[in-house]
Amino acid sequence: MDSKSDLRLRFKSQRKTLDIDKISVEICRKIRELEVYKRAKNVMIFYPLKYEINLLELICDDKNIYLPKVSGDKILVCPYCNDLKKSCFGVLEPCSAPVDADILDLVFVPALAVDRENYRLGYGGGFYDRFLSENPKLYSVVPIAKEFCVADLPHENFDVRVNRIITA
């Protein structure tokens, strides 16, 4: 099996060939059909990087939307606002004050790939694995293009499985 770093390079390159806008629209449609989403009041999405699934249209739904903000090795949960600033990772983050993660009903987690056991291949910082470990009751969903659903991914003891995967 390829190493995580080799897989990251391969999947990042491969996703540049996809119509990510079309896939994102279809994934958002599927998200809106999920019972867990319909019931959720407080939802954390992620601000998309280039070629990453874009969930920003969910901001228009009747939900309290939050975005992650990295602080040290932790993810802070911050209310969505129009005042966004680029982080050291090049991701737009809200300038709003963080709130307690316990208020979240649902979190959408970015990934480069997922496997049949619901393990995800992230970007290598471990931020979401730590966040999910610290918030084990939180329902987690990875929105991802179907091309990045694979049979097996390498994983370590600290990798956390997500509850659900949504593809298009």
C-alpha positions in Angstrom: 0.0 0.0 0.0 1.2 3.5 -0.8 2.3 5.8 2.0 -0.1 8.6 3.1 2.1 11.2 1.6 2.2 9.4 -1.7 -1.6 9.1 -1.7 -2.0 12.8 -0.8 0.0 13.8 -3.9 -1.9 11.4 -6.1 -5.3 12.4 -4.9 -4.5 16.2 -5.0 -3.4 15.8 -8.6 -6.4 13.6 -9.6 -9.0 16.0 -8.1 -7.8 18.8 -10.4 -9.4 16.9 -13.3 -12.9 16.9 -11.8 -15.8 19.3 -12.3 -15.8 20.2 -8.6 -18.5 22.8 -8.9 -21.0 20.3 -10.3 -20.0 17.7 -7.7 -20.4 20.2 -4.9 -23.9 21.2 -6.0 -24.9 17.5 -6.1 -23.4 16.9 -2.7 -25.2 19.9 -1.2 -28.5 18.6 -2.6 -27.8 15.2 -1.0 -26.9 16.8 2.3 -30.2 18.6 2.4 -32.0 15.3 2.2 -30.2 13.8 5.2 -32.3 13.5 8.4 -29.3 14.4 10.5 -28.9 17.6 8.6 -32.6 18.4 8.6 -32.7 18.1 12.4 -29.4 19.9 13.0 -29.4 23.5 14.2 -25.7 24.1 14.6 -23.5 22.9 11.7 -19.8 23.3 11.1 -18.7 23.3 7.5 -15.2 24.1 6.1 -14.1 26.9 3.8 -13.0 25.1 0.6 -9.6 25.1 -0.8 -9.2 25.1 -4.6 -10.5 21.8 -6.0 -12.1 20.9 -2.7 -15.9 20.2 -2.2 -17.6 23.6 -1.7 -20.4 23.6 0.9 -20.8 27.3 1.2 -24.3 27.3 -0.4 -25.4 25.6 2.9 -24.9 29.1 4.5 -28.3 30.1 3.0 -30.1 27.3 4.9 -31.9 27.9 8.2 -28.9 26.8 10.3 -26.4 28.4 12.5 -23.2 27.9 10.5 -19.7 27.6 12.0 -16.3 27.4 10.4 -13.1 26.0 11.9 -10.2 28.2 13.0 -6.8 26.6 13.7 -5.1 27.7 17.0 -1.9 25.8 17.7 -2.8 22.2 17.1 -6.5 22.6 17.8 -9.6 23.5 15.8 -11.7 26.2 17.3 -15.4 26.5 16.4 -16.3 30.0 15.2 -19.6 31.4 14.0 -19.6 32.1 10.3 -19.2 35.8 9.5 -18.3 37.9 6.5 -15.1 38.9 8.2 -12.6 36.2 7.0 -8.9 36.1 7.2 -6.4 33.8 5.5 -4.7 31.4 8.0 -1.0 30.2 7.8 -2.4 27.2 5.8 -4.0 29.5 3.2 -7.5 28.7 4.4 -10.1 31.5 5.0 -11.1 31.5 8.7 -13.7 33.6 10.5 -12.6 36.5 12.7 -15.5 35.8 15.1 -14.8 34.6 18.7 -14.9 30.8 19.2 -17.7 29.0 20.9 -17.9 25.7 22.7 -17.8 22.7 20.3 -20.6 21.1 22.4 -23.2 23.2 20.7 -22.6 21.5 17.3 -25.0 19.0 16.0 -23.0 18.1 12.9 -19.6 18.6 11.4 -18.5 18.3 7.8 -14.9 17.1 7.6 -12.7 17.7 4.5 -10.7 14.7 3.1 -8.6 13.8 0.1 -10.0 10.2 0.2 -12.0 7.9 2.3 -12.2 4.1 2.6 -15.0 1.5 3.2 -14.3 1.6 6.9 -15.0 5.4 7.0 -11.4 6.3 7.6 -10.3 9.5 5.8 -7.1 10.7 4.4 -6.7 14.3 5.4 -3.9 16.8 4.7 -1.6 15.4 7.4 -1.9 17.8 10.3 -4.2 15.6 12.4 -6.4 18.6 13.3 -9.7 16.9 12.5 -8.7 13.6 14.1 -7.9 15.5 17.4 -11.1 17.5 17.1 -13.2 14.4 16.6 -11.4 12.5 19.4 -12.2 15.4 21.8 -15.8 15.5 20.6 -16.8 11.8 20.3 -20.6 12.5 20.4 -20.4 14.8 17.4 -21.8 13.4 14.2 -19.3 13.7 11.4 -19.7 13.6 7.6 -17.2 13.7 4.8 -18.5 15.2 1.5 -16.3 13.8 -1.3 -16.2 13.0 -5.0 -17.0 9.3 -5.6 -13.6 8.9 -7.3 -11.9 9.3 -4.0 -13.7 6.4 -2.2 -11.2 3.6 -2.1 -11.2 0.1 -0.6 -8.4 0.7 2.0 -6.3 3.6 3.3 -3.4 3.4 5.6 -4.4 4.5 9.1 -2.8 4.8 12.6 -4.2 4.4 16.1 -5.0 8.1 16.3 -7.0 8.3 13.1 -10.7 8.7 13.8 -13.5 7.2 11.6 -16.3 9.5 10.5 -19.9 8.6 10.9 -20.9 9.0 7.2 -19.6 9.7 3.7 -21.6 11.5 1.1 -20.5 11.3 -2.5 -21.4 12.5 -6.0 
